[in-house]
């Protein structure tokens, strides 16, 4: 980027009932650049009165939007996408400033987010019902698809564009209104996205954006009878808490929660090429990815070659400010992740693990942590049991198919899993055996706008993406009619 001109950060505001605003009680918090630890701006917090205004606006917006044809809804959404793409470079810079990831990764995320929104614009026009043959002449039986109602959505800091895009686009393409609480640590990207929908002519109240103390906001919104659907992306403990609140109101919920993705490398593959693919996936966004490959099980015959190449890649990654040319991995998003990485590494060492490279914080300004590879890891270590959500990779050997499948499936997680093999029979067998909502065989590309994204076991329920993602915002009404 041009170092002579500092990037411009987004103006921090909330959007309620078609109007940009600050919080009515004046409460704010700093948004911090994780590469410099310098504040980027002050983010307003919503008061209960502000949240009530958002709820009233969402109810009114829903009554308007649900009556708008899918054809006309799609036109507005596509116009928003056009604006989003025109501003992609500036939005990517905002994303890197507040989240830390390398600018090239931020640009890809913005591009993918635009594709997600565009896909939902088109798929919303195909929310088909069906005609069911009657048992007697003159009876017409119809299953009609309708929007569920106003939505409350909550998104995390690791993908500030993709996660809001999935929820906003899915909801409004289905004809719902939505109140979204994006992450307070990375608000600017979602604000920029909402501006595009506003300028595209989305009716007031259909899309509302608020910020605040997360538990206070979620408790207030989910308890309201206005809200009929909840969508959350985040940790398992928080997801369980929100799911309990949603259950009290019998409200539909989509829970995209944590993962600890196993990667099984069989001995019939090229270990060097496979290590290149695996390492690139592991250190993307400094490992702060829910579907990041995180537990590397490598068959004994190719273990050394795989591990050597993986370690070499980790040692030579250039870590730095995501806006600087040549940077390959940015900082962690916050100091909590740095502390977590130090704790995970210390626990692994305490259980006999060997740190092959990395393992420490870099410098004392910015939340930088060394790309880390750990071997000889005990299965009881936190690194093998708990989602690391950072640039620490355990590599362990295995002997047999049955053994590794048992180890891969041993945890409560079931979001993503990966396997590498040249055998069609093995590929089919391992895809069938892995207890996971998504399985990638011989590549890591498991997330696209047109495919379902979601987990099993404690990694959540429901889907985003694909026809399943649109279905999450729809209900089925059965209508039977007879002529008189």
Buried (B, 14 or more C-beta within 10 A) or exposed (E): EEEEEEBEBBEBBBBBBBEBBBBBEEBBBEBBBBBBEEEBBEBBBBBEEBBBBBBBBBBBBBEEBBEBEBEEBBBBBBBBBBBBBEBBEBBBBBBBBBBBBBBBBBBBBBBBBBBBBBBBBBBBEEBEBEEEEEEEEEEEBEEBBBBBBBBBBBBBBBBBBBBBBBBBBBBBBBBBBBBBBBBBBBBBBBBBBBBBBBEBEBBBBBBBBBBBEBEBBBBBBBEBEBBBBBBBBBBBEBBEBBBEBBEEBEBBBBBBBBBBBBBBBBBEBEBBEBBBBBBBBBBBBBBBBBBBBBBBBBBEBBBEBBBBBBBBBBEEBEBBBBBBEEBBBBBBBBEEBBEBBBEBBEBBBEBEBEBBBBBEBBEEEBBBBBBBBBBBBBEEBBBBBBBBBBBBBBBBBBEEBEEBBEBBBBBEBBBBBBBBBEEEEBBEBBBEBBBBBBBBBEEBEBBBBEBBBBBBBBBBBBBBBBBBBBBBBBBEEEEEEEEE
